């Protein structure tokens, strides 16, 4: 599927659903394996290990689902507002999935912001994780007003790079859409609907993901 031929609403929904399933299938599988160990093993050390695995992957699955609910889902009625405190909490849970590989710094006052703008912010944070394949710091700065916010996400770390697929979409390059590229496509598509425009810049070794009011 080519970027120049936008997917239908049904196709977009199907690909986002596929991505969510892709993200949680491994944690769910690990939970199942852990439960099998508990059923079959009598060794207390093995049972303790299985319980730790179940706890860890349950937290991962919960964080991924909570993130997806706000980043892709309705999470409230049309036109609703979301508190940035909620967005920060969800973002910290999502970044924590990397188990210390990434650190999140959040700079912005709490307050209500339009749902689509918060969805854009969450998806940019997910893109920032991919910009730091070896880990690093994701510095989120929220400026402007609550009605017309600006988002600046600085990605700092070894081998920081522009998030590949989002960079291609912003540059207007056609890409095949699948469960891997769909989040970048969705991020690119949601920006104009939120009244914002995207820029991806380099500042020395850092990568900047910027969202500003379109007008």
VMD Tcl script that draws the C-alpha trace (Angstrom):
set ca {
  {0.00 0.00 0.00}
  {1.46 3.36 -1.03}
  {1.42 6.54 1.00}
  {0.00 8.32 -2.07}
  {-3.05 6.11 -1.86}
  {-4.34 6.68 1.69}
  {-5.81 3.61 3.36}
  {-9.53 3.46 3.93}
  {-10.82 3.86 7.47}
  {-11.31 0.10 7.68}
  {-7.77 -0.60 6.45}
  {-6.30 1.90 8.91}
  {-8.28 0.39 11.80}
  {-7.18 -3.12 10.78}
  {-3.49 -2.18 10.66}
  {-3.59 -0.38 14.01}
  {-5.35 -3.40 15.52}
  {-2.63 -5.61 14.05}
  {0.07 -3.42 15.62}
  {-1.57 -3.54 19.06}
  {-1.85 -7.32 18.84}
  {1.80 -7.53 17.72}
  {2.87 -5.44 20.72}
  {1.10 -7.51 23.36}
  {1.30 -11.04 21.97}
  {4.79 -11.68 23.39}
  {3.94 -10.55 26.95}
  {0.73 -12.57 26.89}
  {2.63 -15.62 25.62}
  {5.17 -15.20 28.41}
  {2.36 -15.08 30.98}
  {0.99 -18.35 29.60}
  {4.44 -19.97 29.77}
  {4.87 -18.78 33.34}
  {1.52 -20.27 34.34}
  {2.54 -23.58 32.77}
  {5.70 -23.61 34.89}
  {3.63 -22.98 38.02}
  {1.35 -25.90 37.12}
  {4.10 -28.36 36.23}
  {7.03 -27.53 38.52}
  {7.40 -28.45 42.17}
  {10.73 -26.67 42.58}
  {10.24 -23.47 44.61}
  {13.02 -21.63 42.78}
  {11.39 -22.35 39.43}
  {8.02 -21.20 40.76}
  {9.56 -18.00 42.11}
  {11.15 -17.35 38.72}
  {7.83 -17.96 36.97}
  {6.01 -15.54 39.29}
  {8.61 -12.82 38.65}
  {8.24 -13.32 34.90}
  {4.47 -13.11 35.15}
  {4.64 -9.91 37.20}
  {7.08 -8.25 34.82}
  {5.32 -9.13 31.59}
  {1.90 -8.32 33.07}
  {3.20 -4.81 33.83}
  {4.54 -4.55 30.28}
  {1.26 -5.67 28.71}
  {-0.73 -3.31 30.93}
  {1.53 -0.35 30.05}
  {1.30 -1.12 26.32}
  {-2.48 -1.42 26.42}
  {-2.90 1.78 28.44}
  {-0.63 3.59 25.99}
  {-2.56 2.22 22.99}
  {-5.89 3.22 24.55}
  {-4.85 6.87 24.61}
  {-2.46 7.00 21.63}
  {-4.81 5.21 19.19}
  {-8.20 4.84 20.87}
  {-11.07 7.14 21.73}
  {-10.19 7.50 25.44}
  {-13.18 9.77 25.92}
  {-15.87 11.29 23.74}
  {-15.17 13.29 20.60}
  {-13.74 16.70 21.34}
  {-12.74 15.73 24.87}
  {-9.71 17.05 26.70}
  {-6.96 15.04 28.39}
  {-4.87 16.22 31.33}
  {-1.14 16.36 30.64}
  {-0.60 14.71 34.02}
  {-2.32 11.63 32.61}
  {-0.21 11.84 29.45}
  {2.96 11.99 31.55}
  {1.95 8.97 33.64}
  {1.13 6.93 30.52}
  {4.39 7.98 28.86}
  {6.47 7.00 31.90}
  {4.81 3.59 31.98}
  {5.47 3.10 28.27}
  {9.12 4.15 28.47}
  {9.61 1.93 31.54}
  {8.94 -1.09 29.31}
  {12.51 -0.68 28.03}
  {13.68 -1.60 31.57}
  {16.09 1.27 32.12}
  {17.29 1.52 28.53}
  {15.54 4.88 28.13}
  {15.01 7.72 30.60}
  {12.11 10.17 30.32}
  {12.34 13.80 31.41}
  {9.07 15.77 31.37}
  {8.94 19.56 31.34}
  {5.46 21.04 31.24}
  {2.71 22.29 33.53}
  {-0.35 20.11 34.19}
  {-3.46 21.17 32.34}
  {-6.13 20.07 29.90}
  {-5.20 19.77 26.23}
  {-7.30 18.65 23.25}
  {-7.36 14.87 22.84}
  {-5.87 14.78 19.33}
  {-2.92 16.92 20.42}
  {-2.22 14.57 23.34}
  {-2.48 11.57 21.00}
  {0.10 13.23 18.76}
  {2.38 13.83 21.75}
  {2.16 10.19 22.86}
  {2.93 8.91 19.38}
  {5.91 11.25 19.13}
  {7.25 9.80 22.37}
  {6.88 6.31 20.90}
  {8.83 7.54 17.85}
  {11.50 8.96 20.17}
  {12.09 5.49 21.59}
  {12.86 4.22 18.09}
  {15.23 7.16 17.57}
  {17.42 5.81 20.39}
  {18.09 2.15 19.47}
  {20.86 1.88 22.09}
  {18.94 3.79 24.73}
  {19.25 7.31 26.00}
  {17.26 10.25 27.34}
  {13.93 11.43 25.98}
  {13.44 15.04 27.04}
  {9.84 16.22 26.57}
  {9.21 19.99 26.69}
  {5.69 21.39 26.38}
  {5.40 25.09 25.66}
  {2.85 27.56 24.34}
  {-0.68 27.60 25.72}
  {-2.96 24.69 26.53}
  {-5.09 25.72 23.53}
  {-2.09 26.02 21.18}
  {0.75 23.96 22.67}
  {4.13 23.21 21.15}
  {5.95 19.92 21.71}
  {9.72 19.57 21.60}
  {11.13 16.09 22.17}
  {14.89 15.88 22.36}
  {16.43 12.45 21.86}
  {19.87 12.20 23.45}
  {22.00 9.08 23.38}
  {24.60 7.00 21.58}
  {23.64 6.37 17.95}
  {20.63 8.71 18.10}
  {19.02 8.79 14.67}
  {15.91 10.26 13.04}
  {13.01 7.82 13.50}
  {13.16 6.15 10.11}
  {9.56 5.71 9.08}
  {8.23 8.95 10.56}
  {11.06 10.85 8.88}
  {10.13 9.30 5.54}
  {6.46 10.18 5.88}
  {7.22 13.77 6.93}
  {9.54 14.05 3.92}
  {6.76 12.84 1.64}
  {8.36 9.52 0.70}
  {5.97 6.68 -0.18}
  {6.17 3.66 2.10}
  {4.35 0.36 2.31}
  {1.97 0.31 5.25}
  {2.04 -2.60 7.65}
  {2.10 -3.29 11.39}
  {5.65 -1.91 11.54}
  {5.16 1.40 9.71}
  {1.57 2.12 10.74}
  {2.40 4.03 13.93}
  {4.65 6.44 12.04}
  {1.95 6.87 9.39}
  {-0.70 7.46 12.06}
  {1.54 10.03 13.77}
  {2.03 11.84 10.48}
  {-1.70 11.74 9.69}
  {-2.90 12.87 13.11}
  {-0.73 16.02 13.14}
  {-2.86 18.05 10.68}
  {-6.08 16.85 12.30}
  {-4.69 18.23 15.57}
  {-3.87 21.52 13.85}
  {-0.11 20.94 14.14}
  {2.84 20.43 11.82}
  {5.83 18.17 12.37}
  {9.55 18.79 11.99}
  {12.42 16.37 12.55}
  {15.74 18.11 13.10}
  {19.32 17.41 14.17}
  {21.00 19.47 16.88}
  {24.55 18.19 17.08}
  {24.27 14.54 18.05}
  {20.69 14.98 19.29}
  {17.50 14.39 17.33}
  {14.61 16.81 17.79}
  {10.98 15.91 17.17}
  {8.98 19.12 16.98}
  {5.23 19.74 16.73}
  {4.00 23.33 16.34}
  {0.62 24.93 15.64}
  {0.01 24.77 11.91}
  {-1.02 28.41 11.67}
}
mol new
graphics top color blue
foreach p $ca { graphics top sphere $p radius 0.5 }
foreach p [lrange $ca 0 end-1] q [lrange $ca 1 end] { graphics top cylinder $p $q radius 0.2 }
display resetview
